[in-house]
């Protein structure tokens, strides 16, 4: 495997292929980030060094998970599109859809996607059937924090309600798996 790392440090396409495989195997692609984690520091550092060489990844850090330590890094927001254009589309349709959602967003923020009040209308428009926060994000091209904020406001006004959780949700991230529905008045 050291030979592959050598090649990846010299050839950007090989590096992208390695990072792409890690995304398929180990990454969690959320509405706001691509997070890769390992229980082995050696494995994490191996891949992180390749990503760092090509300016694809943020800093390597540790966190506690399930009573043990994990080594974690994320893909830089400004590298996502370049990475996807090199390796995409992903063979896992759920991960591919999540990845495409991320590259469709402006990594530096910028102009509001919707005019005042329009984001809430867009959310209400997609809630004809129960949807998870992840599905709402992908349908409206909003970030998860924006969707949660708007849902809380709409819930206070009695326009939407949480009806449960999608227990079959990919990666079972329960904050994103909350099911929401428009209230019929």
Secondary structure as UniProt FT lines:
FT   HELIX           2..10
FT   HELIX           12..26
FT   STRAND          27..29
FT   STRAND          34..38
FT   HELIX           41..53
FT   TURN            54..55
FT   STRAND          61..65
FT   TURN            66..67
FT   STRAND          68..75
FT   HELIX           77..79
FT   HELIX           80..87
FT   HELIX           93..104
FT   TURN            107..108
FT   TURN            116..117
FT   HELIX           118..126
FT   TURN            127..128
FT   STRAND          131..132
FT   HELIX           133..140
FT   HELIX           144..156
FT   TURN            157..158
FT   STRAND          160..165
FT   TURN            167..168
FT   HELIX           170..172
FT   TURN            174..177
FT   STRAND          178..182
//
